[in-house]
Amino acid sequence: MKDNEITALFEEWNNALQTGDPKEVSALYESDAILLPTISNKIRHNHEEIEDYFVHFLANGPSGKIDEANVRVFNDTAINSGVYTFTFEDGNTVTARFTYVYRWNGNRWMIVEHHSSQMP
């Protein structure tokens, strides 16, 4: 397992954002994943709630870029944490700290935990 395989999962997620389809994004999360989102105070506990968050987030036309990534892999679990910046269609940007926790399900890496908090 190489770090770039894990960082490539962010690109897959970011590409899903570009589709504008919340189902495309939520499909990258395990059915019991937890999302602590950037621009909502509500914790999301399942695909339905995660999809609901992305309906609103995607309406702003976000595109993400990792500024710093720190990858660690432990058997069938991988963690990528650091800082990323989103640019929105209106030109606004948000920089946030992130943690993605992935689990290998035998076929692919799935997001089981995603925490994103705007920089103070």
C-alpha positions as CSV (number, residue, x, y, z in Angstrom):
1,M,0.0,0.0,0.0
2,K,1.5,3.3,-1.1
3,D,0.5,6.7,0.3
4,N,-0.3,7.9,-3.2
5,E,-3.1,5.2,-3.4
6,I,-4.7,6.8,-0.3
7,T,-4.2,10.4,-1.5
8,A,-5.8,9.4,-4.8
9,L,-9.0,8.6,-2.9
10,F,-9.3,12.3,-2.3
11,E,-9.2,13.0,-6.0
12,E,-11.9,10.3,-6.6
13,W,-14.0,12.1,-3.9
14,N,-13.3,15.6,-5.4
15,N,-14.2,14.3,-8.9
16,A,-17.5,13.0,-7.4
17,L,-18.1,16.5,-6.2
18,Q,-17.6,17.8,-9.7
19,T,-20.5,15.6,-11.0
20,G,-22.9,17.7,-8.8
21,D,-24.7,14.5,-7.8
22,P,-24.9,13.9,-4.1
23,K,-25.5,10.2,-4.7
24,E,-22.1,9.9,-6.5
25,V,-20.4,11.4,-3.4
26,S,-22.3,9.5,-0.7
27,A,-21.5,6.2,-2.6
28,L,-17.9,6.6,-1.5
29,Y,-18.9,6.3,2.1
30,E,-19.7,3.1,4.0
31,S,-23.4,2.7,4.8
32,D,-22.6,3.4,8.5
33,A,-20.0,6.1,7.9
34,I,-19.9,9.3,10.1
35,L,-19.5,12.7,8.5
36,L,-18.7,15.7,10.6
37,P,-19.1,18.3,7.8
38,T,-17.4,21.6,7.2
39,I,-20.4,23.9,6.8
40,S,-23.1,22.3,9.0
41,N,-23.3,21.7,12.7
42,K,-25.3,18.4,12.2
43,I,-23.4,15.1,12.3
44,R,-24.4,12.8,9.5
45,H,-24.7,9.1,10.4
46,N,-25.7,7.2,7.2
47,H,-26.0,7.6,3.4
48,E,-29.3,9.4,3.6
49,E,-28.0,12.1,6.0
50,I,-24.6,12.3,4.1
51,E,-26.4,12.7,0.8
52,D,-28.6,15.5,2.3
53,Y,-25.5,17.4,3.4
54,F,-24.0,17.1,-0.1
55,V,-27.3,18.4,-1.8
56,H,-26.6,21.7,-0.1
57,F,-22.8,21.7,-0.3
58,L,-22.8,20.8,-4.0
59,A,-25.2,23.7,-4.8
60,N,-22.3,26.0,-4.2
61,G,-20.1,24.4,-6.9
62,P,-17.2,23.3,-4.7
63,S,-13.8,22.2,-5.9
64,G,-11.2,20.9,-3.4
65,K,-7.5,20.9,-3.3
66,I,-5.3,19.3,-0.6
67,D,-2.7,21.8,0.9
68,E,-1.2,19.2,3.2
69,A,-1.8,15.4,3.5
70,N,-0.6,13.0,6.2
71,V,-1.2,9.4,5.3
72,R,-0.9,6.4,7.7
73,V,-2.0,2.9,6.8
74,F,-2.7,0.2,9.4
75,N,-3.7,-3.1,7.7
76,D,-7.2,-2.6,6.4
77,T,-7.5,0.9,7.8
78,A,-6.0,4.1,6.3
79,I,-6.1,7.7,7.6
80,N,-5.5,10.8,5.6
81,S,-5.4,14.0,7.6
82,G,-4.3,17.6,6.9
83,V,-5.6,20.8,5.4
84,Y,-7.6,21.4,2.2
85,T,-9.1,24.4,0.5
86,F,-12.4,24.6,-1.4
87,T,-13.1,27.1,-4.0
88,F,-16.7,27.8,-4.9
89,E,-18.4,29.0,-8.1
90,D,-18.9,32.5,-6.6
91,G,-15.1,32.7,-6.0
92,N,-15.3,32.3,-2.2
93,T,-12.9,29.9,-0.6
94,V,-12.9,27.9,2.6
95,T,-9.8,26.3,4.2
96,A,-10.4,23.5,6.5
97,R,-8.7,20.7,8.5
98,F,-9.7,17.2,7.4
99,T,-9.5,13.6,8.5
100,Y,-10.6,10.8,6.3
101,V,-10.6,7.3,7.7
102,Y,-10.9,4.5,5.1
103,R,-11.5,0.8,5.5
104,W,-10.6,-1.8,2.9
105,N,-13.8,-3.8,2.3
106,G,-12.1,-6.5,0.2
107,N,-12.8,-4.7,-3.1
108,R,-12.0,-1.0,-2.5
109,W,-11.3,1.6,0.2
110,M,-14.5,3.2,1.6
111,I,-14.8,6.3,3.8
112,V,-15.9,5.2,7.3
113,E,-15.2,8.6,9.0
114,H,-14.8,12.1,7.5
115,H,-14.2,15.1,9.8
116,S,-13.9,18.5,8.2
117,S,-13.7,21.7,10.2
118,Q,-13.1,25.2,9.0
119,M,-9.8,26.8,10.0
120,P,-10.3,29.3,12.9
